[in-house]
Amino acid sequence: MYISLVRIRAGLTQDQLAGLFGVDQSSVCRYLRLNERVVGEVLPTPKNTSKQTAGYSKWC
């Protein structure tokens, strides 16, 4: 999970992440693929944020 968050925050390539974490590039690829869906559901996106704020404005 940490590799996925570092990639999103720093914008590093898989090769750079592999060097940073001391694993091979194929392992980084597997980790990213496994965590991609979870991270996508948890982190806010413009689409999710606009839906949430539209819901809040109904109560204000």
PQR file of N, CA, C, O and H, with PARSE charges and radii, in Angstrom:
ATOM      1  N   MET A   1       0.831  -1.173   0.000 -0.4000 1.5000
ATOM      2  CA  MET A   1       0.000   0.000   0.000 -0.0000 2.0000
ATOM      3  C   MET A   1       0.881   1.244   0.000  0.5500 1.7000
ATOM      4  O   MET A   1       0.589   2.214  -0.700 -0.5500 1.4000
ATOM      5  N   TYR A   2       1.944   1.220   0.773 -0.4000 1.5000
ATOM      6  CA  TYR A   2       2.820   2.380   0.866 -0.0000 2.0000
ATOM      7  C   TYR A   2       3.437   2.716  -0.487  0.5500 1.7000
ATOM      8  O   TYR A   2       3.570   3.890  -0.833 -0.5500 1.4000
ATOM      9  H   TYR A   2       2.182   0.433   1.342  0.4000 1.0000
ATOM     10  N   ILE A   3       3.814   1.697  -1.251 -0.4000 1.5000
ATOM     11  CA  ILE A   3       4.383   1.933  -2.586 -0.0000 2.0000
ATOM     12  C   ILE A   3       3.377   2.673  -3.453  0.5500 1.7000
ATOM     13  O   ILE A   3       3.751   3.598  -4.174 -0.5500 1.4000
ATOM     14  H   ILE A   3       3.707   0.743  -0.970  0.4000 1.0000
ATOM     15  N   SER A   4       2.117   2.286  -3.399 -0.4000 1.5000
ATOM     16  CA  SER A   4       1.086   2.944  -4.200 -0.0000 2.0000
ATOM     17  C   SER A   4       0.935   4.406  -3.809  0.5500 1.7000
ATOM     18  O   SER A   4       0.817   5.272  -4.676 -0.5500 1.4000
ATOM     19  H   SER A   4       1.813   1.535  -2.813  0.4000 1.0000
ATOM     20  N   LEU A   5       0.938   4.684  -2.531 -0.4000 1.5000
ATOM     21  CA  LEU A   5       0.787   6.060  -2.063 -0.0000 2.0000
ATOM     22  C   LEU A   5       1.993   6.919  -2.427  0.5500 1.7000
ATOM     23  O   LEU A   5       1.842   8.086  -2.788 -0.5500 1.4000
ATOM     24  H   LEU A   5       1.034   3.981  -1.826  0.4000 1.0000
ATOM     25  N   VAL A   6       3.185   6.344  -2.333 -0.4000 1.5000
ATOM     26  CA  VAL A   6       4.391   7.074  -2.725 -0.0000 2.0000
ATOM     27  C   VAL A   6       4.353   7.376  -4.219  0.5500 1.7000
ATOM     28  O   VAL A   6       4.734   8.467  -4.644 -0.5500 1.4000
ATOM     29  H   VAL A   6       3.307   5.396  -2.040  0.4000 1.0000
ATOM     30  N   ARG A   7       3.904   6.430  -4.999 -0.4000 1.5000
ATOM     31  CA  ARG A   7       3.829   6.647  -6.449 -0.0000 2.0000
ATOM     32  C   ARG A   7       2.865   7.794  -6.774  0.5500 1.7000
ATOM     33  O   ARG A   7       3.169   8.648  -7.606 -0.5500 1.4000
ATOM     34  H   ARG A   7       3.594   5.544  -4.654  0.4000 1.0000
ATOM     35  N   ILE A   8       1.715   7.807  -6.119 -0.4000 1.5000
ATOM     36  CA  ILE A   8       0.738   8.862  -6.371 -0.0000 2.0000
ATOM     37  C   ILE A   8       1.297  10.210  -5.928  0.5500 1.7000
ATOM     38  O   ILE A   8       1.183  11.198  -6.653 -0.5500 1.4000
ATOM     39  H   ILE A   8       1.468   7.113  -5.442  0.4000 1.0000
ATOM     40  N   ARG A   9       1.891  10.254  -4.760 -0.4000 1.5000
ATOM     41  CA  ARG A   9       2.372  11.524  -4.199 -0.0000 2.0000
ATOM     42  C   ARG A   9       3.579  12.066  -4.956  0.5500 1.7000
ATOM     43  O   ARG A   9       3.623  13.251  -5.286 -0.5500 1.4000
ATOM     44  H   ARG A   9       1.984   9.451  -4.171  0.4000 1.0000
ATOM     45  N   ALA A  10       4.557  11.208  -5.231 -0.4000 1.5000
ATOM     46  CA  ALA A  10       5.820  11.672  -5.815 -0.0000 2.0000
ATOM     47  C   ALA A  10       5.870  11.526  -7.334  0.5500 1.7000
ATOM     48  O   ALA A  10       6.710  12.145  -7.987 -0.5500 1.4000
ATOM     49  H   ALA A  10       4.522  10.246  -4.962  0.4000 1.0000
ATOM     50  N   GLY A  11       4.980  10.716  -7.898 -0.4000 1.5000
ATOM     51  CA  GLY A  11       4.976  10.527  -9.343 -0.0000 2.0000
ATOM     52  C   GLY A  11       6.188   9.761  -9.857  0.5500 1.7000
ATOM     53  O   GLY A  11       6.661  10.009 -10.966 -0.5500 1.4000
ATOM     54  H   GLY A  11       4.297  10.213  -7.367  0.4000 1.0000
ATOM     55  N   LEU A  12       6.686   8.836  -9.055 -0.4000 1.5000
ATOM     56  CA  LEU A  12       7.862   8.064  -9.442 -0.0000 2.0000
ATOM     57  C   LEU A  12       7.490   6.948 -10.406  0.5500 1.7000
ATOM     58  O   LEU A  12       6.357   6.466 -10.408 -0.5500 1.4000
ATOM     59  H   LEU A  12       6.302   8.634  -8.154  0.4000 1.0000
ATOM     60  N   THR A  13       8.449   6.544 -11.219 -0.4000 1.5000
ATOM     61  CA  THR A  13       8.247   5.419 -12.126 -0.0000 2.0000
ATOM     62  C   THR A  13       8.406   4.114 -11.343  0.5500 1.7000
ATOM     63  O   THR A  13       8.854   4.116 -10.196 -0.5500 1.4000
ATOM     64  H   THR A  13       9.370   6.935 -11.217  0.4000 1.0000
ATOM     65  N   GLN A  14       8.040   3.023 -11.969 -0.4000 1.5000
ATOM     66  CA  GLN A  14       8.189   1.720 -11.314 -0.0000 2.0000
ATOM     67  C   GLN A  14       9.657   1.403 -11.064  0.5500 1.7000
ATOM     68  O   GLN A  14       9.993   0.813 -10.038 -0.5500 1.4000
ATOM     69  H   GLN A  14       7.676   3.022 -12.901  0.4000 1.0000
ATOM     70  N   ASP A  15      10.534   1.784 -11.984 -0.4000 1.5000
ATOM     71  CA  ASP A  15      11.964   1.547 -11.777 -0.0000 2.0000
ATOM     72  C   ASP A  15      12.491   2.348 -10.592  0.5500 1.7000
ATOM     73  O   ASP A  15      13.296   1.844  -9.809 -0.5500 1.4000
ATOM     74  H   ASP A  15      10.260   2.264 -12.818  0.4000 1.0000
ATOM     75  N   GLN A  16      12.045   3.582 -10.460 -0.4000 1.5000
ATOM     76  CA  GLN A  16      12.474   4.407  -9.331 -0.0000 2.0000
ATOM     77  C   GLN A  16      11.949   3.855  -8.014  0.5500 1.7000
ATOM     78  O   GLN A  16      12.663   3.844  -7.011 -0.5500 1.4000
ATOM     79  H   GLN A  16      11.391   3.991 -11.097  0.4000 1.0000
ATOM     80  N   LEU A  17      10.700   3.396  -8.017 -0.4000 1.5000
ATOM     81  CA  LEU A  17      10.139   2.793  -6.805 -0.0000 2.0000
ATOM     82  C   LEU A  17      10.877   1.522  -6.432  0.5500 1.7000
ATOM     83  O   LEU A  17      11.116   1.266  -5.252 -0.5500 1.4000
ATOM     84  H   LEU A  17      10.120   3.405  -8.832  0.4000 1.0000
ATOM     85  N   ALA A  18      11.240   0.722  -7.427 -0.4000 1.5000
ATOM     86  CA  ALA A  18      11.973  -0.514  -7.163 -0.0000 2.0000
ATOM     87  C   ALA A  18      13.296  -0.206  -6.474  0.5500 1.7000
ATOM     88  O   ALA A  18      13.658  -0.876  -5.507 -0.5500 1.4000
ATOM     89  H   ALA A  18      11.046   0.930  -8.386  0.4000 1.0000
ATOM     90  N   GLY A  19      14.019   0.795  -6.959 -0.4000 1.5000
ATOM     91  CA  GLY A  19      15.283   1.179  -6.337 -0.0000 2.0000
ATOM     92  C   GLY A  19      15.088   1.733  -4.940  0.5500 1.7000
ATOM     93  O   GLY A  19      15.872   1.445  -4.036 -0.5500 1.4000
ATOM     94  H   GLY A  19      13.725   1.339  -7.745  0.4000 1.0000
ATOM     95  N   LEU A  20      14.048   2.527  -4.763 -0.4000 1.5000
ATOM     96  CA  LEU A  20      13.771   3.140  -3.467 -0.0000 2.0000
ATOM     97  C   LEU A  20      13.435   2.107  -2.398  0.5500 1.7000
ATOM     98  O   LEU A  20      13.869   2.227  -1.252 -0.5500 1.4000
ATOM     99  H   LEU A  20      13.411   2.761  -5.498  0.4000 1.0000
ATOM    100  N   PHE A  21      12.660   1.089  -2.778 -0.4000 1.5000
ATOM    101  CA  PHE A  21      12.220   0.077  -1.815 -0.0000 2.0000
ATOM    102  C   PHE A  21      13.060  -1.192  -1.830  0.5500 1.7000
ATOM    103  O   PHE A  21      12.819  -2.102  -1.037 -0.5500 1.4000
ATOM    104  H   PHE A  21      12.308   0.991  -3.709  0.4000 1.0000
ATOM    105  N   GLY A  22      14.034  -1.262  -2.715 -0.4000 1.5000
ATOM    106  CA  GLY A  22      14.940  -2.409  -2.746 -0.0000 2.0000
ATOM    107  C   GLY A  22      14.313  -3.699  -3.241  0.5500 1.7000
ATOM    108  O   GLY A  22      14.674  -4.784  -2.784 -0.5500 1.4000
ATOM    109  H   GLY A  22      14.229  -0.523  -3.360  0.4000 1.0000
ATOM    110  N   VAL A  23      13.377  -3.590  -4.172 -0.4000 1.5000
ATOM    111  CA  VAL A  23      12.756  -4.773  -4.782 -0.0000 2.0000
ATOM    112  C   VAL A  23      12.893  -4.650  -6.290  0.5500 1.7000
ATOM    113  O   VAL A  23      13.293  -3.604  -6.801 -0.5500 1.4000
ATOM    114  H   VAL A  23      13.084  -2.709  -4.543  0.4000 1.0000
ATOM    115  N   ASP A  24      12.559  -5.724  -7.003 -0.4000 1.5000
ATOM    116  CA  ASP A  24      12.651  -5.642  -8.457 -0.0000 2.0000
ATOM    117  C   ASP A  24      11.394  -4.995  -9.043  0.5500 1.7000
ATOM    118  O   ASP A  24      10.359  -4.911  -8.382 -0.5500 1.4000
ATOM    119  H   ASP A  24      12.235  -6.574  -6.588  0.4000 1.0000
ATOM    120  N   GLN A  25      11.502  -4.546 -10.281 -0.4000 1.5000
ATOM    121  CA  GLN A  25      10.437  -3.803 -10.936 -0.0000 2.0000
ATOM    122  C   GLN A  25       9.169  -4.633 -11.085  0.5500 1.7000
ATOM    123  O   GLN A  25       8.068  -4.090 -10.986 -0.5500 1.4000
ATOM    124  H   GLN A  25      12.343  -4.614 -10.818  0.4000 1.0000
ATOM    125  N   SER A  26       9.298  -5.930 -11.321 -0.4000 1.5000
ATOM    126  CA  SER A  26       8.109  -6.771 -11.473 -0.0000 2.0000
ATOM    127  C   SER A  26       7.325  -6.875 -10.153  0.5500 1.7000
ATOM    128  O   SER A  26       6.098  -6.972 -10.164 -0.5500 1.4000
ATOM    129  H   SER A  26      10.192  -6.370 -11.401  0.4000 1.0000
ATOM    130  N   SER A  27       8.032  -6.853  -9.031 -0.4000 1.5000
ATOM    131  CA  SER A  27       7.346  -6.864  -7.731 -0.0000 2.0000
ATOM    132  C   SER A  27       6.575  -5.566  -7.523  0.5500 1.7000
ATOM    133  O   SER A  27       5.448  -5.582  -7.027 -0.5500 1.4000
ATOM    134  H   SER A  27       9.029  -6.773  -9.022  0.4000 1.0000
ATOM    135  N   VAL A  28       7.179  -4.451  -7.898 -0.4000 1.5000
ATOM    136  CA  VAL A  28       6.498  -3.161  -7.785 -0.0000 2.0000
ATOM    137  C   VAL A  28       5.234  -3.181  -8.635  0.5500 1.7000
ATOM    138  O   VAL A  28       4.182  -2.720  -8.193 -0.5500 1.4000
ATOM    139  H   VAL A  28       8.094  -4.438  -8.300  0.4000 1.0000
ATOM    140  N   CYS A  29       5.330  -3.705  -9.840 -0.4000 1.5000
ATOM    141  CA  CYS A  29       4.170  -3.793 -10.737 -0.0000 2.0000
ATOM    142  C   CYS A  29       3.050  -4.608 -10.095  0.5500 1.7000
ATOM    143  O   CYS A  29       1.886  -4.213 -10.149 -0.5500 1.4000
ATOM    144  H   CYS A  29       6.185  -4.080 -10.200  0.4000 1.0000
ATOM    145  N   ARG A  30       3.395  -5.737  -9.492 -0.4000 1.5000
ATOM    146  CA  ARG A  30       2.389  -6.574  -8.821 -0.0000 2.0000
ATOM    147  C   ARG A  30       1.756  -5.847  -7.652  0.5500 1.7000
ATOM    148  O   ARG A  30       0.536  -5.874  -7.489 -0.5500 1.4000
ATOM    149  H   ARG A  30       4.341  -6.058  -9.449  0.4000 1.0000
ATOM    150  N   TYR A  31       2.570  -5.197  -6.837 -0.4000 1.5000
ATOM    151  CA  TYR A  31       2.042  -4.458  -5.679 -0.0000 2.0000
ATOM    152  C   TYR A  31       1.088  -3.357  -6.127  0.5500 1.7000
ATOM    153  O   TYR A  31       0.015  -3.181  -5.548 -0.5500 1.4000
ATOM    154  H   TYR A  31       3.561  -5.175  -6.969  0.4000 1.0000
ATOM    155  N   LEU A  32       1.483  -2.624  -7.153 -0.4000 1.5000
ATOM    156  CA  LEU A  32       0.646  -1.537  -7.643 -0.0000 2.0000
ATOM    157  C   LEU A  32      -0.678  -2.067  -8.190  0.5500 1.7000
ATOM    158  O   LEU A  32      -1.734  -1.489  -7.934 -0.5500 1.4000
ATOM    159  H   LEU A  32       2.354  -2.768  -7.622  0.4000 1.0000
ATOM    160  N   ARG A  33      -0.620  -3.146  -8.928 -0.4000 1.5000
ATOM    161  CA  ARG A  33      -1.829  -3.727  -9.498 -0.0000 2.0000
ATOM    162  C   ARG A  33      -2.774  -4.226  -8.395  0.5500 1.7000
ATOM    163  O   ARG A  33      -3.990  -4.069  -8.510 -0.5500 1.4000
ATOM    164  H   ARG A  33       0.238  -3.616  -9.136  0.4000 1.0000
ATOM    165  N   LEU A  34      -2.234  -4.817  -7.347 -0.4000 1.5000
ATOM    166  CA  LEU A  34      -3.056  -5.308  -6.247 -0.0000 2.0000
ATOM    167  C   LEU A  34      -3.734  -4.175  -5.478  0.5500 1.7000
ATOM    168  O   LEU A  34      -4.880  -4.308  -5.049 -0.5500 1.4000
ATOM    169  H   LEU A  34      -1.246  -4.944  -7.254  0.4000 1.0000
ATOM    170  N   ASN A  35      -3.031  -3.078  -5.309 -0.4000 1.5000
ATOM    171  CA  ASN A  35      -3.542  -1.975  -4.499 -0.0000 2.0000
ATOM    172  C   ASN A  35      -4.279  -0.912  -5.293  0.5500 1.7000
ATOM    173  O   ASN A  35      -4.890  -0.020  -4.704 -0.5500 1.4000
ATOM    174  H   ASN A  35      -2.100  -2.971  -5.657  0.4000 1.0000
ATOM    175  N   GLU A  36      -4.238  -0.986  -6.599 -0.4000 1.5000
ATOM    176  CA  GLU A  36      -4.820   0.052  -7.446 -0.0000 2.0000
ATOM    177  C   GLU A  36      -6.302   0.289  -7.162  0.5500 1.7000
ATOM    178  O   GLU A  36      -6.730   1.436  -7.033 -0.5500 1.4000
ATOM    179  H   GLU A  36      -3.742  -1.711  -7.077  0.4000 1.0000
ATOM    180  N   ARG A  37      -7.065  -0.753  -7.067 -0.4000 1.5000
ATOM    181  CA  ARG A  37      -8.505  -0.626  -6.850 -0.0000 2.0000
ATOM    182  C   ARG A  37      -8.809  -0.031  -5.475  0.5500 1.7000
ATOM    183  O   ARG A  37      -9.658   0.851  -5.351 -0.5500 1.4000
ATOM    184  H   ARG A  37      -6.718  -1.685  -7.171  0.4000 1.0000
ATOM    185  N   VAL A  38      -8.121  -0.508  -4.455 -0.4000 1.5000
ATOM    186  CA  VAL A  38      -8.368  -0.027  -3.096 -0.0000 2.0000
ATOM    187  C   VAL A  38      -8.029   1.456  -2.983  0.5500 1.7000
ATOM    188  O   VAL A  38      -8.807   2.235  -2.432 -0.5500 1.4000
ATOM    189  H   VAL A  38      -7.431  -1.225  -4.556  0.4000 1.0000
ATOM    190  N   VAL A  39      -6.880   1.841  -3.500 -0.4000 1.5000
ATOM    191  CA  VAL A  39      -6.460   3.239  -3.429 -0.0000 2.0000
ATOM    192  C   VAL A  39      -7.430   4.112  -4.217  0.5500 1.7000
ATOM    193  O   VAL A  39      -7.761   5.213  -3.777 -0.5500 1.4000
ATOM    194  H   VAL A  39      -6.248   1.208  -3.947  0.4000 1.0000
ATOM    195  N   GLY A  40      -7.884   3.646  -5.354 -0.4000 1.5000
ATOM    196  CA  GLY A  40      -8.831   4.401  -6.160 -0.0000 2.0000
ATOM    197  C   GLY A  40     -10.165   4.625  -5.473  0.5500 1.7000
ATOM    198  O   GLY A  40     -10.812   5.650  -5.685 -0.5500 1.4000
ATOM    199  H   GLY A  40      -7.615   2.752  -5.711  0.4000 1.0000
ATOM    200  N   GLU A  41     -10.575   3.676  -4.656 -0.4000 1.5000
ATOM    201  CA  GLU A  41     -11.841   3.817  -3.943 -0.0000 2.0000
ATOM    202  C   GLU A  41     -11.722   4.693  -2.701  0.5500 1.7000
ATOM    203  O   GLU A  41     -12.692   5.333  -2.296 -0.5500 1.4000
ATOM    204  H   GLU A  41     -10.049   2.844  -4.483  0.4000 1.0000
ATOM    205  N   VAL A  42     -10.544   4.721  -2.100 -0.4000 1.5000
ATOM    206  CA  VAL A  42     -10.360   5.442  -0.848 -0.0000 2.0000
ATOM    207  C   VAL A  42     -10.030   6.919  -1.064  0.5500 1.7000
ATOM    208  O   VAL A  42     -10.593   7.784  -0.393 -0.5500 1.4000
ATOM    209  H   VAL A  42      -9.757   4.201  -2.429  0.4000 1.0000
ATOM    210  N   LEU A  43      -9.133   7.209  -1.985 -0.4000 1.5000
ATOM    211  CA  LEU A  43      -8.721   8.596  -2.202 -0.0000 2.0000
ATOM    212  C   LEU A  43      -9.801   9.375  -2.937  0.5500 1.7000
ATOM    213  O   LEU A  43     -10.438   8.840  -3.845 -0.5500 1.4000
ATOM    214  H   LEU A  43      -8.676   6.507  -2.531  0.4000 1.0000
ATOM    215  N   PRO A  44     -10.014  10.618  -2.561 -0.5600 1.5000
ATOM    216  CA  PRO A  44     -11.030  11.421  -3.246  0.2800 2.0000
ATOM    217  C   PRO A  44     -10.589  11.792  -4.658  0.5500 1.7000
ATOM    218  O   PRO A  44      -9.413  12.065  -4.900 -0.5500 1.4000
ATOM    219  N   THR A  45     -11.523  11.799  -5.565 -0.4000 1.5000
ATOM    220  CA  THR A  45     -11.292  12.233  -6.930 -0.0000 2.0000
ATOM    221  C   THR A  45     -12.228  13.396  -7.202  0.5500 1.7000
ATOM    222  O   THR A  45     -13.182  13.598  -6.450 -0.5500 1.4000
ATOM    223  H   THR A  45     -12.478  11.577  -5.368  0.4000 1.0000
ATOM    224  N   PRO A  46     -11.988  14.163  -8.247 -0.5600 1.5000
ATOM    225  CA  PRO A  46     -12.916  15.255  -8.546  0.2800 2.0000
ATOM    226  C   PRO A  46     -14.362  14.773  -8.708  0.5500 1.7000
ATOM    227  O   PRO A  46     -15.297  15.458  -8.293 -0.5500 1.4000
ATOM    228  N   LYS A  47     -14.539  13.605  -9.305 -0.4000 1.5000
ATOM    229  CA  LYS A  47     -15.880  13.053  -9.489 -0.0000 2.0000
ATOM    230  C   LYS A  47     -16.531  12.738  -8.143  0.5500 1.7000
ATOM    231  O   LYS A  47     -17.681  13.106  -7.901 -0.5500 1.4000
ATOM    232  H   LYS A  47     -13.779  13.048  -9.641  0.4000 1.0000
ATOM    233  N   ASN A  48     -15.789  12.053  -7.268 -0.4000 1.5000
ATOM    234  CA  ASN A  48     -16.318  11.711  -5.942 -0.0000 2.0000
ATOM    235  C   ASN A  48     -16.550  12.955  -5.102  0.5500 1.7000
ATOM    236  O   ASN A  48     -17.550  13.044  -4.390 -0.5500 1.4000
ATOM    237  H   ASN A  48     -14.856  11.754  -7.464  0.4000 1.0000
ATOM    238  N   THR A  49     -15.648  13.905  -5.177 -0.4000 1.5000
ATOM    239  CA  THR A  49     -15.750  15.114  -4.374 -0.0000 2.0000
ATOM    240  C   THR A  49     -16.977  15.926  -4.760  0.5500 1.7000
ATOM    241  O   THR A  49     -17.676  16.442  -3.887 -0.5500 1.4000
ATOM    242  H   THR A  49     -14.835  13.833  -5.756  0.4000 1.0000
ATOM    243  N   SER A  50     -17.247  16.046  -6.053 -0.4000 1.5000
ATOM    244  CA  SER A  50     -18.411  16.831  -6.477 -0.0000 2.0000
ATOM    245  C   SER A  50     -19.709  16.164  -6.036  0.5500 1.7000
ATOM    246  O   SER A  50     -20.671  16.855  -5.700 -0.5500 1.4000
ATOM    247  H   SER A  50     -16.680  15.628  -6.761  0.4000 1.0000
ATOM    248  N   LYS A  51     -19.755  14.841  -6.032 -0.4000 1.5000
ATOM    249  CA  LYS A  51     -20.949  14.132  -5.548 -0.0000 2.0000
ATOM    250  C   LYS A  51     -21.140  14.373  -4.055  0.5500 1.7000
ATOM    251  O   LYS A  51     -22.261  14.582  -3.593 -0.5500 1.4000
ATOM    252  H   LYS A  51     -18.974  14.279  -6.306  0.4000 1.0000
ATOM    253  N   GLN A  52     -20.047  14.345  -3.308 -0.4000 1.5000
ATOM    254  CA  GLN A  52     -20.131  14.543  -1.863 -0.0000 2.0000
ATOM    255  C   GLN A  52     -20.578  15.957  -1.534  0.5500 1.7000
ATOM    256  O   GLN A  52     -21.443  16.147  -0.679 -0.5500 1.4000
ATOM    257  H   GLN A  52     -19.136  14.176  -3.683  0.4000 1.0000
ATOM    258  N   THR A  53     -20.007  16.942  -2.193 -0.4000 1.5000
ATOM    259  CA  THR A  53     -20.382  18.317  -1.891 -0.0000 2.0000
ATOM    260  C   THR A  53     -21.809  18.611  -2.333  0.5500 1.7000
ATOM    261  O   THR A  53     -22.491  19.421  -1.704 -0.5500 1.4000
ATOM    262  H   THR A  53     -19.305  16.787  -2.888  0.4000 1.0000
ATOM    263  N   ALA A  54     -22.273  17.972  -3.401 -0.4000 1.5000
ATOM    264  CA  ALA A  54     -23.664  18.153  -3.822 -0.0000 2.0000
ATOM    265  C   ALA A  54     -24.603  17.605  -2.756  0.5500 1.7000
ATOM    266  O   ALA A  54     -25.657  18.186  -2.499 -0.5500 1.4000
ATOM    267  H   ALA A  54     -21.719  17.315  -3.911  0.4000 1.0000
ATOM    268  N   GLY A  55     -24.230  16.497  -2.138 -0.4000 1.5000
ATOM    269  CA  GLY A  55     -25.033  15.918  -1.069 -0.0000 2.0000
ATOM    270  C   GLY A  55     -25.055  16.792   0.167  0.5500 1.7000
ATOM    271  O   GLY A  55     -26.075  16.871   0.852 -0.5500 1.4000
ATOM    272  H   GLY A  55     -23.374  16.025  -2.347  0.4000 1.0000
ATOM    273  N   TYR A  56     -23.936  17.454   0.466 -0.4000 1.5000
ATOM    274  CA  TYR A  56     -23.878  18.325   1.639 -0.0000 2.0000
ATOM    275  C   TYR A  56     -24.713  19.586   1.441  0.5500 1.7000
ATOM    276  O   TYR A  56     -25.309  20.092   2.391 -0.5500 1.4000
ATOM    277  H   TYR A  56     -23.107  17.390  -0.090  0.4000 1.0000
ATOM    278  N   SER A  57     -24.756  20.092   0.217 -0.4000 1.5000
ATOM    279  CA  SER A  57     -25.470  21.349  -0.003 -0.0000 2.0000
ATOM    280  C   SER A  57     -26.980  21.193   0.221  0.5500 1.7000
ATOM    281  O   SER A  57     -27.673  22.178   0.473 -0.5500 1.4000
ATOM    282  H   SER A  57     -24.271  19.681  -0.555  0.4000 1.0000
ATOM    283  N   LYS A  58     -27.487  19.965   0.130 -0.4000 1.5000
ATOM    284  CA  LYS A  58     -28.913  19.728   0.382 -0.0000 2.0000
ATOM    285  C   LYS A  58     -29.256  19.976   1.840  0.5500 1.7000
ATOM    286  O   LYS A  58     -30.382  20.360   2.157 -0.5500 1.4000
ATOM    287  H   LYS A  58     -26.924  19.165  -0.074  0.4000 1.0000
ATOM    288  N   TRP A  59     -28.292  19.760   2.732 -0.4000 1.5000
ATOM    289  CA  TRP A  59     -28.543  19.888   4.167 -0.0000 2.0000
ATOM    290  C   TRP A  59     -28.240  21.277   4.701  0.5500 1.7000
ATOM    291  O   TRP A  59     -28.600  21.594   5.835 -0.5500 1.4000
ATOM    292  H   TRP A  59     -27.378  19.448   2.474  0.4000 1.0000
ATOM    293  N   CYS A  60     -27.595  22.098   3.915 -0.4000 1.5000
ATOM    294  CA  CYS A  60     -27.194  23.449   4.397 -0.0000 2.0000
ATOM    295  C   CYS A  60     -28.227  24.493   4.058  0.5500 1.7000
ATOM    296  O   CYS A  60     -28.050  25.666   4.386 -0.5500 1.4000
ATOM    297  H   CYS A  60     -27.303  21.841   2.994  0.4000 1.0000
TER
END
